[in-house]
Structure formats: C-alpha cells, structure tokens
Amino acid sequence: MERFLAISPKSQLWLFHTALALNILGMVLTDMWEPMVVGAIVTTYLSIDATVRVRYVLPMKKVLRELEQENASLRRKMADVEQSSAY
C-alpha cells in the first residue's frame, strides 16, 4: 500500500479521481476508445485503491498504533504491580 511515497494519500486520491474524470472525458470527446478504456480501467483501480487507503486503512493503522501503545503501557503497569506484590 505504500507505492507512491512522493505525494500524500489524500493528494493521490484527488490525482487519481481527476485522472479518471479526464479519461472518461477523453472517451466521450475522442474516437480513441481502446487506449482510453484501458486507461479508465487502470485509473478506476487506482482511484478505488486510494479511496480505500484514505478512508479505511490509514485510520485503522492509527487506531492499531494507539492500541499497541496502550497495551504496552498496561503491560508495564502489570509488571510493576507484580514486582511490588512479590515483596
């Protein structure tokens, strides 16, 4: 999921959606159907991929990072309680 590191995921989202709109516009305005259909299929995939990444994957990674930090702090507290109760 980290293919395009030069631009942010939100910028990728807008870039791919704009490319898809331009492909569809090119299909309507020109007679070059075959290359435009291939381009539309590729940009559709990229648009869906970017949308899923921005709406679901990145927020999920953030939540998982927070849960891991909370889990680590709770484990430290449990270890402290176990050490203090051993004495």
Sine and cosine of phi, psi and omega as CSV:
sin_phi,cos_phi,sin_psi,cos_psi,sin_omega,cos_omega
0.00,0.00,-0.11,0.99,-0.04,-1.00
-0.96,-0.29,0.78,0.63,-0.05,-1.00
-0.96,0.27,-0.75,0.66,-0.14,-0.99
-0.97,-0.26,1.00,-0.04,-0.10,-1.00
-1.00,0.00,-0.17,0.99,-0.08,-1.00
-0.97,0.26,-0.47,0.88,0.00,-1.00
-0.81,-0.58,0.38,-0.92,-0.05,-1.00
-0.94,0.33,0.36,-0.93,0.02,-1.00
-0.87,0.50,-0.60,0.80,0.03,-1.00
-0.93,0.38,-0.61,0.80,0.06,-1.00
-0.91,0.41,-0.61,0.79,0.07,-1.00
-0.88,0.47,-0.66,0.75,0.01,-1.00
-0.84,0.55,-0.77,0.64,-0.01,-1.00
-0.93,0.38,-0.62,0.79,0.01,-1.00
-0.88,0.48,-0.74,0.67,-0.05,-1.00
-0.94,0.33,-0.58,0.81,0.06,-1.00
-0.93,0.37,-0.62,0.79,0.06,-1.00
-0.91,0.42,-0.67,0.74,0.04,-1.00
-0.88,0.47,-0.64,0.77,0.03,-1.00
-0.91,0.42,-0.69,0.73,0.03,-1.00
-0.89,0.46,-0.66,0.75,0.03,-1.00
-0.92,0.39,-0.59,0.80,0.08,-1.00
-0.89,0.46,-0.71,0.70,0.01,-1.00
-0.91,0.42,-0.66,0.75,0.06,-1.00
-0.88,0.47,-0.65,0.76,0.06,-1.00
-0.90,0.43,-0.58,0.82,0.05,-1.00
-0.91,0.42,-0.61,0.80,-0.03,-1.00
-0.96,0.30,-0.63,0.77,-0.15,-0.99
-1.00,-0.01,-0.28,0.96,-0.05,-1.00
-0.85,-0.53,0.11,-0.99,0.04,-1.00
-0.98,-0.19,0.19,0.98,-0.03,-1.00
-1.00,0.00,0.94,0.34,-0.12,-0.99
-0.93,0.36,-0.72,0.69,-0.12,-0.99
-0.87,0.49,-0.80,0.60,0.01,-1.00
-0.91,0.41,-0.55,0.83,-0.02,-1.00
-0.94,0.34,-0.58,0.82,0.04,-1.00
-0.92,0.40,-0.68,0.73,0.05,-1.00
-0.88,0.47,-0.70,0.71,0.04,-1.00
-0.89,0.46,-0.63,0.78,0.02,-1.00
-0.91,0.41,-0.62,0.78,0.03,-1.00
-0.91,0.42,-0.70,0.71,0.00,-1.00
-0.90,0.43,-0.72,0.69,-0.02,-1.00
-0.94,0.33,-0.47,0.88,0.10,-0.99
-0.90,0.44,-0.72,0.70,0.04,-1.00
-0.86,0.50,-0.73,0.68,-0.02,-1.00
-0.90,0.44,-0.61,0.80,0.02,-1.00
-0.91,0.41,-0.70,0.71,0.01,-1.00
-0.91,0.41,-0.67,0.74,0.02,-1.00
-0.87,0.49,-0.71,0.70,0.00,-1.00
-0.91,0.40,-0.63,0.78,0.02,-1.00
-0.90,0.44,-0.72,0.69,0.01,-1.00
-0.89,0.46,-0.66,0.75,0.00,-1.00
-0.89,0.45,-0.71,0.70,-0.06,-1.00
-0.95,0.31,-0.66,0.75,-0.10,-0.99
-0.99,0.10,-0.49,0.87,-0.13,-0.99
-0.85,-0.52,-0.75,0.66,-0.15,-0.99
-0.94,0.33,-0.76,0.65,-0.03,-1.00
-0.90,0.44,-0.70,0.72,0.08,-1.00
-0.89,0.45,-0.58,0.82,0.02,-1.00
-0.92,0.40,-0.64,0.77,0.05,-1.00
-0.89,0.45,-0.62,0.78,0.02,-1.00
-0.90,0.43,-0.71,0.71,0.01,-1.00
-0.90,0.43,-0.67,0.75,0.02,-1.00
-0.89,0.45,-0.64,0.76,0.04,-1.00
-0.88,0.48,-0.69,0.72,0.02,-1.00
-0.90,0.44,-0.66,0.75,0.02,-1.00
-0.91,0.42,-0.63,0.78,0.04,-1.00
-0.91,0.43,-0.63,0.78,0.04,-1.00
-0.91,0.42,-0.67,0.74,0.02,-1.00
-0.90,0.43,-0.65,0.76,0.03,-1.00
-0.89,0.45,-0.68,0.74,0.01,-1.00
-0.90,0.44,-0.66,0.75,0.00,-1.00
-0.92,0.38,-0.62,0.79,0.04,-1.00
-0.92,0.39,-0.60,0.80,0.06,-1.00
-0.90,0.43,-0.64,0.77,0.04,-1.00
-0.89,0.45,-0.68,0.73,0.02,-1.00
-0.90,0.44,-0.65,0.76,0.03,-1.00
-0.90,0.44,-0.65,0.76,0.02,-1.00
-0.91,0.42,-0.64,0.77,0.04,-1.00
-0.90,0.43,-0.67,0.74,0.01,-1.00
-0.91,0.41,-0.65,0.76,0.02,-1.00
-0.90,0.43,-0.63,0.78,0.01,-1.00
-0.93,0.37,-0.64,0.77,-0.02,-1.00
-0.95,0.31,-0.51,0.86,0.00,-1.00
-0.98,0.18,-0.34,0.94,0.04,-1.00
-0.94,0.34,-0.44,0.90,-0.01,-1.00
-1.00,0.08,0.00,0.00,0.00,0.00
